[in-house]
Amino acid sequence: MIKRGLYRRCAESTCKRRGVLLHLESNFYRHKGSKNGRRNICKQCYALVNSENMKRSAEKRKANMKIGGKASNENRKKVLEEFGYRCALTGELEGVTVDHFVPLDWGKAAVREGIGGNSSKNLIPLIEPLNKSKWSNNPFIWFENLDELKVKYGLCDQKWWTVVEFVAAKHNMSAFEYKIKVNNCYWEVIAEKYMEILNYRLENYPSKYKPYSIIWFFLKNCFNLDVVINRFGSKDAKKFYYAKETCRKIELHKASLME
């Protein structure tokens, strides 16, 4: 029986069903930032490739919780008092939690920039629904895409930038300078995250996985591949990147992006 709806081929080069059209809703996990709201690799490939990554991510977050010291009750109380125990964006008193403006998941990269960790400068009060939706996203990208919750809680750009200016001032920066710092840090974190996946695939599945999709991601988002590979890449990753076949495919892919 043929299901109604959209179909797509799995983008993973080693997929056992490579080339077969798969039902989008049944075979691909949801992903807000992707085309049609679904991941580009099927559920089977995602589980195979990311099971170890998910475990390592949990361990990494546990380690990041210790960066910059524990967010003490004193720091939390201080931040709540600064906002009158109200949510920084909605002004509500009920269900207020303390959020890390720059996510803890960004780890040492954020701390190196002087904008993250458990410092009181990085804490703001948010109601639980906003805190949960923000998660480990770039706060600026998060707010831009906060469509339904913006309507529900009456949020506007003015309220948002008032909060940004407040946090930026704590870091002795203008709101514009602070946004640049946060965005630069975000792309560094993304580069490191994707390189961890590439390194893992090449280390554990050298003959099975050729992670060109990650290279294409970097090209699409205008990363400097030489910098990313040399900074975050393993020995195997550098060998893969500088191989003649990879170089040839990169040039072809660059040409296709310019068409």
RAZIQUI-V382067 format. One record per pair of residues at least 24 apart in sequence whose ideal C-beta (glycine too) atoms are under 6 Angstrom apart, sorted by the first residue. I is the first residue (numbers start at 0). GAP is how many residues later the second one is. Records with the same first field share a line. If there is no record, write none. Layout:
BEGIN
I = GAP ; GAP
END
This chain:
BEGIN
9 = 31 ; 32 ; 35
10 = 29 ; 30 ; 202
11 = 29 ; 33
12 = 197
13 = 194 ; 195
14 = 30
52 = 144
60 = 44
63 = 40 ; 43
66 = 44 ; 50
67 = 43 ; 49 ; 50 ; 51
68 = 49
69 = 48
70 = 47
74 = 45
77 = 42
78 = 41 ; 44
79 = 45
82 = 42
86 = 38 ; 39 ; 40
87 = 36 ; 37 ; 75
88 = 66 ; 70
89 = 37 ; 63
91 = 35
94 = 32 ; 33
95 = 29 ; 31
96 = 31 ; 34
97 = 25 ; 27
98 = 25 ; 27 ; 32
100 = 38 ; 66
102 = 33
104 = 31
105 = 83
108 = 76 ; 79 ; 80
109 = 75
112 = 68 ; 72
114 = 66
120 = 49 ; 50
137 = 48
139 = 39
190 = 37
191 = 40
194 = 37 ; 38
197 = 39
198 = 35 ; 38
201 = 34 ; 35 ; 38
202 = 33
215 = 37
END
